[in-house]
Amino acid sequence: MSILVVAAAGIIALVEQSKAQPNPIIMIGAIGVFMYGMYKLMKKIPSKNEDNDDTEI
């Protein structure tokens, strides 16, 4: 999933939210695509604590 698709879904959700009568189907779809894209992006970034040993107290 492209970063552009994730950004577009976030922008669509924000624009739809600003309307007087937002369409809930569009809101749910845009937020769902945005959250899924962010999940895939965060899986690629390593954790800061990944290399630490648990034996340290």
N, C-alpha and C positions, 0 to 999 in steps of 0.2 A: 504494500500500500504506500503510495507516494505521500511525501510530506505536504505537497500541494493539495491533495485530496483532504487531508486532515485539517489543514488551514481553511480550506473552502467550507468544510462542514462546520467548523467553529464560527466562521463569519456568517454563514446562513442561519445558524442557531441564534446568533446575536441580533441579526436583522429581523428575524421572525419574532423574537422576544420583544422587540421595540414596537411592534404593531399594536394597535388598539385591541384587535381580536386575533391573537396568534393561533395558527393551526397546530393543534397538539400532535398530529401525525408527523408533520414536518419537523417539529421540535424534537420529538422522540427519535426520529430517524437521524437527524443531524447530530444530536448529542451522542447517539449510539455509535455512529461512524467515527466521531471525534474521539470518544473514549476507547474504542477498539484500536484506532490508529495510535493513540498515546500509549496504550498497553504494548503494542508491537514495538514502538520506538523505545520504551523503557527497558524492554527485555534485552536490547542491544547494548545498553550502557552498563558497564560492570559496577558492582557494589563497592563502596569504599572499604567495607569490612571483610571483603572476600578473602584477602590474604592473611588476615589476623588469625593467630592460633587461639583456641579456646582454653589452653592450659594456663594462660596468664590470669592472675587474680589481682 
